[in-house]
């Protein structure tokens, strides 16, 4: 059984820290758009800007962080990024309590959170590769994926209820505290981590900033999967602020129904992530990339047909459920392939490059969708995103290449 495969106590602490943070973020899922709409009375363009500008600026901040993360012990980096996110998130309830909360502050906090998340994920991914055996990477990634979706399944309904009872920034407080507890969990790991040694000229050279992209774009399999993921993830995330405006403002959904519409489908994430190892064992990894990678892209167009009332709620749930089952099966397989095809001395920079590109794609596509929705309405933006994503399976690799990292990026003593 996937859930019973032992991976060791140190992985257990890392998983627990991730779970605490994930459940905190689940409670705060959609909190920034919700605050923008209900507290600051923002329109579609502003809500889309909040979802686009913050992550875009965060991605820029994260670019020079990549080599810094690569050549440092990963546990202190993870702890520092958790504490940074705690401090940034904590400013929102404080400003709200004093009546000083504004749109610019939400943008700044969003950027800090995005940059810290990229650095944390790069460090944790690199640390995971050294913590578990290669044969266990898919199991470990599937557990993280399962935890992520279960947190979103539980968090938004509870978060919506908490907002209704205690106010719009309640879930932000919970999210901030989750980062603090995550830092404590990472601190509890007693692994003797060695300081990484540069495999080349050193982390200060300008080229170190681009090594992650060089590796991704120089590897045929990673390149195809990367370009596909940029568009799929960007188009799916671009619909989130449009859907929040459509549901909360135009169709009059209460916050608890808005949270429920995203929470119930996340149970599908438990299904997909737990099936990942079995599906790969039976059908092969390439079948997952081609078939499941296609299936996750064909459902988004269904959001155009959302209507008021229970029928509209069920429509959102059905569409999101179909997307999430396929995404949760696909993602741990992709994450494992990425780690297997990346040399150890490049993991942090490769994961950073991947995340920075993804954030930039989300930012650009979300901003464009917001401008389109502001001019024509959120349904038009949803329709365009749903049609564009249908072309993304063309970017998936037709067969799994056996390419290796480019020679100039491999350590001289390997």
Phi, psi and omega in degrees: 000140182298318186287344186254002181288117185286133179239004175101159184293322182295319174297324178302318178293319178296318179294319179297318178298318178297318182297316179300313180296318181295318180291326174296317178292328176297318176298323182266014182301125179072014184295319182294311175300324180295315178296319180299319182283312189274330183260314184262358176055045181283152176265183183303317182295319180292318180295319177294322177298321178298321180280347184253310187293315181302305178298327180294314178295319177300321178296320178296318178298325185286342183303306179288346179287336186302305178293330177298317178293318186302319189256027175231159174301137190281328181296313177299327178295314179299317180297316180297320180290324176296316180293325176297316180293322176300312182296318181294314181295326183294339180290337184290307177297328178295313179297321179296319181297329180263008178070027184246007183290130180224171183295322181297320179297319177299320179296315182296314180297319179300320180293316180297316180298318181296315180295315181295324179295318179298314180295319179297313182296324177296316180294316183291324177295318177295319180294321180299319182298329179271347187268328182240160179291153180305322181292344182260001184298318180295320178298314181296314179296324177294325178292319176298317180296317179298317179297319180301311183288325178294326178293324178286330177294319183274322190294306185302318177298317177294321178295317178298318178295319180295321178296318179297326183273320191242356177115166191288343182257008182302313183290336176293322177299314180297319179296317179299314181295329180297326178292324178296316179291327176297318178300320178294323178295317178295323178299329183288345178290124185256026179288137178275092185274129178276148177291129180296147178250132178304139181266000183213220183295342178125160188285351185272346181292148185300325182296338180299332180294334187253359184300324179298314178293323178300317180294314181298310185285340177274353181252114187305317181293312179297321181300311181296316181292324179295310181297320177298316183292326177303314183284315182297308180297318180296317181289321178295313181291332179295337180279343185299307179294327178295319180292325178295319177294317181298313184286314187280322186262306187281322182260353173070030177291134173290159182306324183292326176289323176301315177294320181296324181297332179261339185280312184302315180298336182292343172299332175297335177296329176293323180293307184298314183294326179284340178273346191305309184295321181291319180294318178297317181297325184273317188250344181095155184293324182295326177296323177295314181299315184283307187283306181291324176300327176284316183298329181287350186258349191266354188262343190299328182300338181296339180293341179297334188264014179293135180234168179295161173081196187295326180296317178296319178298315180293328178296313178299315181299316182295315180296312181295324179297315180298318179296315188289321178303315181287321179296318184289336174281320184288317191298312179294331176292317176297315182298320179292316177301318181296317179291320181295329184258021177233124178296152188304322185285356180243002189299310184297318180291324178293315179295323177296313179300318179299311182293320180297315177299319179296317179296319179296319178297316178300317182297312182295312183291325178292319179296316179296319178295322178295318178296318178297317180293325180294328181273329188237345183113153184296330180296322179296317177299319178295321181294316181296316178298318180296326179283319181296322184292341179294339180272349187294330178300341178296339181274348182291143179295139181283336175213160183277112180289153178257028185293148177253164176304149183297144189304323185289350180258358180269136180306144184294337182260012183273000000 
